[in-house]
Amino acid sequence: MLTRLKGGQLFDPAQGLNGTVQDLYYRDGVLIAMPDLGAVIDVDYDVSGKVVMAGAIDIHSHIAGGNVNTARLLLPEQHRNSMARKLGHAFSTARWSTTETGYRYAKMGYTTVVEPAVLPANALDAHLQMADIPIIDTAGLAILGNDDFLLRLLRAKASQNQINDYVAWTLQATCCLGLKVINAGGANAFKSNMRSFDLDDIVPDYGVSSRHILQTLQRAACDIQLPHPVHVHCNNLGIAGNVDTAIATMEAAQGLPMHLAHIQFYGYGAEGARGFSSAAAKLIDGFNKHLNITMDVGQILFGQTVTISGDVIAQYSRRNNATPNKWVMWDAEGEGSGGVVPYRYKEKSFINSLQWLIGLEVFLLAEDPWRLFFTTDHPNGGPFTRYPHLIRLLMDYDFRLECMAGLNQEAVAMSLLKDLKKEFTLYEIAIMTRTAAARMLGLHDRGHLMPGGIADIAVYSFKDNKEEMFSAADLVFNNGELVVKNGIVQTPRNGTTQTIQVPFDAKIKRDIQAYYDRFYNLSLDNFKVDAISFRQTDSERFVRHNAGEPYFAGQASPK
């Protein structure tokens, strides 16, 4: 079936299209060049004067897994119905359900979302939750860095090849797209009663530093040629003066590709009467010097949310600030630890105001939108449903000033934001949320409107108020299927899961099996993700991409 979107203004950085008026064609879910003259158009959409972009991609959003479910259990008051009761199955109308997650993302024009923290022992549960999210395609990043088997290998001075094989096996067993490191060694240090853990601190009982763990896993990601660089949650999250930790982590990368997550939470200095200040300029100076580094922002937005993280040290330290006053900390074998702490960001709070200001400073000071990505670390900095509000903040200087007037003015006086008059363009929004995101993840079939890509497309009406514009797309197509029309979901289709195929030496499986036989009373197969667990067939549920397409470090323009 041949479909045409006629007369739209295309914003596609992959082709350098910046509002170019051009018809767009796809056949059977795949974008094609202009068909031969006289070809029969089966379905025609007139999008004249409207903005046409590829479907948006969120590289870091906590949408599935144990912490997400724990947050739902902790905060039942957040589950009130917020959608019309029309879907006919349990919990489909509950707020923050899997159903609403898919619907709300699709309404905004998102077609792919990455869960950045899949605990290997809990991978099946995370995938079952992602499979229950309608419409959007998903992917997961497997967590390593506190795993007992890995740390035993490092303590025994195992070869880099053995580490590489273990990482590759983990990605296969968890059906994940890439590798995540959360405060490397910190969860195990917490088990030994350590309440802070820096880059060069040593993990008790294992004799290895956080730096060594991180660098070894980064080397593994490079050696096995993962398209997405190792995705790093640094040490010292949320602590005054931690900008030095972020810069030290950039330097520890030694020129190899590395992605730093929710970097706003590491943009903190220790100056001023309160010992807390913005270090966004210092952070961006380091970022500009290290072209091998990419970052996502993790912007905070005011209002109620819940913070969830595998960084048990950071979560334990903020438990007394829980709003409402209830929280969960948990500790388990292997990689597992974490915490859930509800929190409300307040405009009149000095700390919260400065956090808001720092995130926007990072966005506006950065010179390269191809290396900086648009996130709120959902739900930690704010729910993904606030993305349209954040887009308006980035695109409208006067609106930023209006919002700043309601903040804690002591914090505003310490900020550079009022002097940053840059306004993002639609083209730059398309880079951050589409083209660059897809390339960094190695998902070359999406994030662009070029022939051969899948027909993931979002169409918006031009509006001066960009929050209104991006809150509800006119049309959204996922794999060529119309899923949203005038902001209303039309077809709750099943999405797919994007995974990576990486070869490894089969001997590592014997080593892992021997470890499980010795220390666990469950079979190793209990922890592996198998397509038979899903309603769909393997070929429908999982889309496997091959490793071996290198990440382009320092990419500043389309290639």
N, C-alpha and C positions, 0 to 999 in steps of 0.2 A: 504494500500500500504506500503510495506516494503522498506526502504531506508537505504543504508550503505555509510558511509564515511570511506574509507579504508586507513589504514596506516599512519594516521596523528599523530602528536606529541601533545598530549592533555595537556593543562594547565588548570586544574580545581581544585582550592584550596578546594572546598567542599569535594573532595575525596583525597586530598593530591597528585594529579597528577601534576608532574613538568616536563613536556616534555615527558611523558610516551607514547611510540608508542602503539597505541591501536585502533582497529576499533570502530566506533560509529554507533549505529543503532537507527532508530526511525520508528514508524508505525503510520500513520494517524496523524502526528503532535505531537506525544508524544514519548519521549525517552524511549527506552526499553533496557533490558539486552541482551546479546548475544542470538539470537534465536536458536531454536533447529537445530541440524545438518541436513542439507538437505533442510532447509527452502529456499524458492525461493526469491531471491533479485530482487525486481521490478526495482529499480533505484540504480545505483552504481556510486559513485564519488571516483576517485583515488586522494587522498590528501597526498600521500606519501611525507615525508620531509617537510610538511607544518605545521604551527601553527594552532591548533584548540582550540578555546575558546567558552564559552557561549556568546550569544549576550550581548553587553555592555549596561549598565544602567547609565543614567545621573540623579542624584538625585536632581539637582538644576539648571534649565535652563529656562529663561523667553521666552516662545514660544507662549503664547496666553494671551488674556485679554486686558483690556482697555489701559494700558500703552504701550503695544506692538503695538496696532493699532495707538495710538497717535504718537508713534515714526515713524511709516510709513508715517503718514500724515505730520509730521514735516520735514522729510528728503526725499522728493520725488526724489532728485538726487541720492539716494542710491538704487533706484528701477530699474536701468538699466538692460536690459536683460543679463543674464549670463548663460542661458541654451538654447539649440537648441529648436526652436519653433515647437514642435511636439505633444503637449498634447491636443491642440485644445480647451482650455477653458480660460476664462478671467484671467489674472494675473498669469497664471501657469508658465510663464517664467520670472516673475519679481523677482529681487533679494530680499531675505528675505520674500518671499511669503510663505504661508503654504505649497505649493507644494515643493518649494526648501528646506524648512526646513526638510521635511520628506526624500527627496532624499539625501540630504547631510549627514544627520545622518546615513541613511542606508548604504551609500557608505563606511563609516568608520567602519561599523560593529555594530552600535547601534540599539537596538530593543525596548528599553523602555526609555521614558523621562518624568521627573516630572516637571510640572509647579508649582513653589513653592509659588505663591502669587495669589490665586483666591479670588477676592473680592466677598463676599457673594451676594451683590446686583447685581453684574455683572457676576454671575457664569454661567448663560445660554450662554451669549456671549462668555465667555472663552471656554466653552465646544463645542460650535458650531465651534469655530476656531480650537480646537484640533481635532474635528471630520473631519475637512477639511485637516488635515495633513496626507498624505498617509504613509503607510507601518508601521511606528512605533506605538507601544502601548504607551498610555499616562496615566498620573494621575495628580491630582491637590491637593494642600494643601490650605485649607480654612483659610483666615485671620481673626483673632479675636485679640482684645487687645485695640481697640479704639472705639469699637461699643457702641453706646449710650445705648442700652438695657442691654448689659453686665455691663457697668459702673453704670447704675441705680441699677442693682442687687447688685453690690458690695457696693454701697453707702447705700443701704437699709440693708446691712449685711445679704444678702440671704445665705442660707445654701450651703455647698459645693455640696450637692446632686442636688440642683437647678441649680447650675453652670454646673455640669456634664451633666444634662439633656439638657441644652441649647447647650452645645458643641456637644453632640450626635445628637441633632436635626439639628444643623447647618451642620454637616457632611452629614446627610441624605439629607437635602434640597439642598445642593450644589453638591452632588455626588462626594465628595472629599475623598482622602485616608488618610489625616492627617491634623494636625493643625499647622498654622504658626502664629507667633507673631512678628510684626514689630515695634520696638521702642515703647514698650507698653505704651499707654497713650500719646505718643508724638504728634500724629496727632491732638488730641483734645487740647493739650497744645498749639499747633501752632495756632489754631483757637482763642485762648485767647491771641495771640500776643507774646507767648514765643518763643524764637529763639534758645534755647538749652534746653535739657531735660535729666537729669541723672537718675540713677537707683532709687534713693531715693527722687526724686522730686515729688511733689504732682500735680495731674491733677486738674486744676481749676474747680470749681463747683461740683466736684464729691468727693473730699476729700480722694482720694486713691493714693498711690504711684505706680510708675512703677514697683517696686519690688513686691508689693502686687498683682498687675494684673498678672504679669508673674508667680509668684508662684502658684496662684490660678488656672491658666490655665494649668500649668504643672501638678498640682495635678489632675486636671480633666482628662488629657490625660492618666495619670497612673491609675486612678480609673476605667475608662471605658476600660482600657486595650488596648489602641491603640498600634499596633506593632511598629510604628514609633514614637519616642519621640517627644515632642513639638519642633518645628523647629524655632529657635530664631534668629532674626535680632536684635542685641544688641543696646543699646543706644550709642550715640557719635560716629557714624560711620565716619571714615576718619579723626578724630581729633588727633593731636599730644598728646601723653600721654594716649591714650585710651586703652592701654594694661591693665591698672588697671581696667577699666570697664569690659573688657572681663573676667579677673580673678575674679572680684567681682560677675559677673554673674554665673561663675562656682560654686562659693561658695554658691550663693543664691539657687542653685539647691538642696542643702541639701542632697546630695547623691542619688537623684532620677535621672533617665535618662533624658538627655537634649541634643539636637543637636544645635550647634552654626554654623550659616551660614557664608559663605565668610569671614573666619576668618583673612585672610590677611589684610583686611581693619581695623582690630583691633590689629595689631601687631606693633603699632607705639609707640615709646618713644618720649621724649621731650628733649633729650640731644643734645649737639653739638652747634656750632655757629649759626645754623639756627633754633634751637629748634625743630628739627625733626630727629629721629634716628630709627634704627631697635631695636625692643624689641622682636624679634622672640624667642630668647633663654629664656627670661622670660615667654613668652606666653607658650612655650612648657613645661617648668618646671611646670607650673600650670596644663597643660593638662595631663602630666604624673602622677600628684598627684591625679587627679580626674578621676578615671576610669569609672565613670558614664557618662562622657562627650564624645560625638563624634563631629567632626567638618568637614566641607568641606573648601577648601582653598580659592577659588576665586582668582586664579592667574591672575595678569594683564599681558597682552602681547602687545607689541608696535604696534601702528597703530591707524586708525580711528575706533571709535565705538560710541555707544550712551548709556548713563547711564539712567536706568529707575528704579524707586523705589516708594513704598508706603511711604517711610520715607521722608515726605515733608520737615522736618526740614533740613535734610542732603542735599536734592536736592536744596532747596532754598539757602543754604549757598554756593553752588558751581555754581550758575547760572552765575556769572560774569566770570567764566572760560570756558563758552560754546565755543566749536569750531566745526562747525561755530557758529557765534554769534546769536543764536536763541534758545529759550527754552520755555517750557510749565510748569506751575504750576497749579494744580487744587485742589479744595476743594469741598467736597460734604457732604451730611448728613450721619450719621452713621459712618461706618468704613472708608469711602472713603476720601482719600487725596493722593497726589503723585506728582511726577515731572519727566519730561523728559529733559535731558540735554546732547546734543552731546558733545563728547570729543575725543581728540587725545592724546594718550600716546606717549611721545617722548623720544628717547634714550638719548638725551643730557640734558634732564631735571633732575635736582637733585632729585626732589620729585618722578618723575616717575621711575627713575632708582632705587631709594631706594625701592619703592613699588615692583618692579620686583624682586629685590634681597630678600626682606622680604618673599614674597610668596615661593620662592624656598628654602629659609632657613627653613621655616615651614615644607615643604615637607620632607626635608633631615634630619632635627633634630628629627622629630617625630619617635618614636620607634615602633609604632603599626599601620601597614597599615590597620588593621581591624577596626580602629576607625577614620581614616583620609581619606577623600574622594576627588576625582579628579574633580574639577570644575574651571571655570573662571567666575562664576556668569553671564553667557551669558545674555545679551551682555555687562554687566557692566565692567568686567575686560578685556574682549575681546570676539570675536565671537567663538562659539563652533567649527567652522570650523578650528580653530587653534589648536585643541586638539592634532593632530599628532606632531605638533611642540613642544608642552609642553611635550609630552611623550619623545621625543628625548632629551629635556633638562634634564629630570629626569634620563635618561638611559645612558647619554654620558657626562662624566666629561670634556673631551677635548672640546666638543662643547660648554659647558657652559663657559669655559674660553675664547673661541673664541668670544662668544657673549658679555662677560663682557668687552672685550677690546674696544668695541664701545660705552660703556656707559659713563655717567658722572663719572669721576674718583674720585671726592670728595665723591660721594656716595659709590663707590666701596671700597674706603679706610675704610669706616665705617662698612663694611659688613664682616660676617664670611664665605660667600659663597665660596670664593677661597680656603678655607681650608677644605671644606666639599667634600670629594672625593667619597662619596657613589654614586653608580650607581644602580638604581632600576633594578630588574630582570623582565622578562616576568611574572613570577609567582606573584610578588608583584603588577604588573600592573593589572593582572587578579583579585587579591584580591580587590583592590580599585575600579575597574570599573565594576566588575561583582558580585562576591560572597558576599562580605561584603555589597555592596549596596543593593542587593536584600534582604538580611536578615534584614537589618535595616529598610527597608520599609515594611517588612512582606510579601513580594512577594516570597513565598517559592516554587512557580512553575517555577522559572526562576533564572538566574544568576549562573547556574551550569549545568553539563552534566550528572547528575544521572538519572537512570530510574525513570519514573513518571513525570519528568519535561517536560515542553513544549520544542519543538525542535527549540529554538532560538539559532542559531549557527553562528559563524564568523570564516572564514578560511583565513589566511594570508600567503604569501610567506616570508620566512626568508630573511631579508635584514640588512646589517650593519647600514644603515641609517634608523633609526626607524621612522623618519618623513615620508619617502617614504613608508615604510612598512605599517603603520597604516592609510595612507591617502586614500587607496583604497583596500578594501578586495577582495580576489579572489572569495570567495563565501560568501553569507549571506543568512541564512534561518530564516524566521519568522513564528512561528507556523508550521514548516515543509515545508513551501512554499519557493521556491527559489526566492528571491527578488533582489539579486545583483549577477552579474557574471563579473569577471574581472573589478570591479569598475563601472560597468554600471547597472543601475536599469533595471530589467527584467519585474517585475510585480508590478504595483502601487496598491497593495491591501489596503483594509480598515483596520486600526488598531482598537484596543479596548481601552476602558477606565477602569482603575482599581479603584475600590471604596471600601469603608469599610462599613460593616453592624454593627451598634451599637444600642442596645436596649435603650429606654428611657421612662420615665413616660409621658404618653400622656397629663397630666395636663399642661406641659410646652407649648404645642401647643396652649392651650386656653389663657395662659398668653401672648404669643407672638401675637396671633390674637387680643387680646384686645389692646395691644400696637400699632399695625398697624392700627386698627380701629380709634384710638385716634389721631395718628400723621401723618398718610399717607393717600393720596387720591387714592392709588392703593391697590388692593387686595394682601394679603400675597402670594397667589398662583402665582402672577406675578413674584415673585422672586425665586420660586422654579424650579429646573431643572426637567423636565419631559421627559421621553424617547420619547413621542409622537412628540417632537420637532425635532427629528432626522430622517434621511432617513432610518436608519436601525432599526430593532426591538430592544426592550429593552434587550433581551437576547444576541443579537449580539453586541450592542454598549457598554454595561456596564457589567463588570465582578466584582462581589461583593465578597470580602473577609471578613471573620468573625473576629471581634475583639476577644481578649482573649488569643492570643499567645504572651506572654510577651517578651519584648526586653531584650536581654542578656547583661546587663551592664558589661562593662569591658572585653568583649569577645576579646581574643587575639589569638585565634586559632580556627580551625573548630570544631564544635560540632556535 
